[in-house]
Amino acid sequence: MSYWEHVQKKIHNIGNQQPSSSNKRKSNSTKNSSREDPISLEIPVHVVPFIYGYKNVGADGDCGYRAVTHQIYGSEDQWRRVRMDLYLFIKSRLDLWMVVWNQSQERALNILRMISYYESPCPQDYWISMHYMGPVIATAYNVILITLDPIQIGTMTYFPLYVPEGIVTPEKLIGVAYLRSCVHFVSVTLVNECPVSEFWGPWFNFHDGTVQG
């Protein structure tokens, strides 16, 4: 199977897939808890049946990186490691990311400075920006990243732009949700075949042959 065929096994366009009965049982516990917990209330409704669980990470301004870290490394406490991972990953191919982001070198270096902050609490100037970090996270860790936001487009899905030679499948599907009521990210664990409604469009222009079908 090609890389892209493996991707298609993990996600489906919205409306093409219904959760299995086992997935429903897993996700109902999350939905029932929403009576007391506002987190589920802010997750796009069409995704809720595909949620296995979620973790409310620390609210110190580093919550976006904490949520990603929980998905990647299993513990939010390694958020400094993720900041460093992404900093080094971008720096190694800064020219590429300048083009992907459509930013000048000065602006790209400023984004690097935003990532290279390792204190808690974290001022707003250093918060994560999924607009820039979404494609980087997907590519750096070879994952499918789904970001959930009930106000804007509902979901955004990021795929790797390239993978090392010999890699033929994404590592896993990861999710983070942005809760606008409290300006906070949480880690969301999704089941495979989760429906998505929007792909990050620039992927079609910037991905290379290592991730094609």
C-alpha angles and dihedrals in degrees: 000000000000123000091255092051088056089051091053090055090061101046140029132196112260113276095024098087138045122198116259118245091256091051090050091054091051095047097044090071088059093047093048091052090057090084088076100021121065093199095086091047091065098048114098106268096230090059098048096087089056096054116110093183146309140224126218102219128201116298100221102118090270091080094114092055090041091055092050091045092053089054095045104037103018094243130073090211092082094065091122088059091055092049089052093044091054094042093054093041094054094041091054091061103020093148090060094049092048087060095042092050092039089229136137121250090255092054092044090053089050089054088052089053089052090056095044096074119113106175132105127248095040122211117233092253088070100044118124118269112204089195087071103020100044096079091037093054092048092049099040094052099028093237138133105243120202117189118196123210120161096199104051121036095329097237139017123195123205124195128191114272090212140351134207117274112278096027109122104168138039114256094234148314115271133183140198127182128208113217108205095189090068102018091241142131124224131190113249124194111208130192120239116271091038110167118246128192104191134037121202097259101211089065088080090058101041110033118104134219095275091076101037127109 
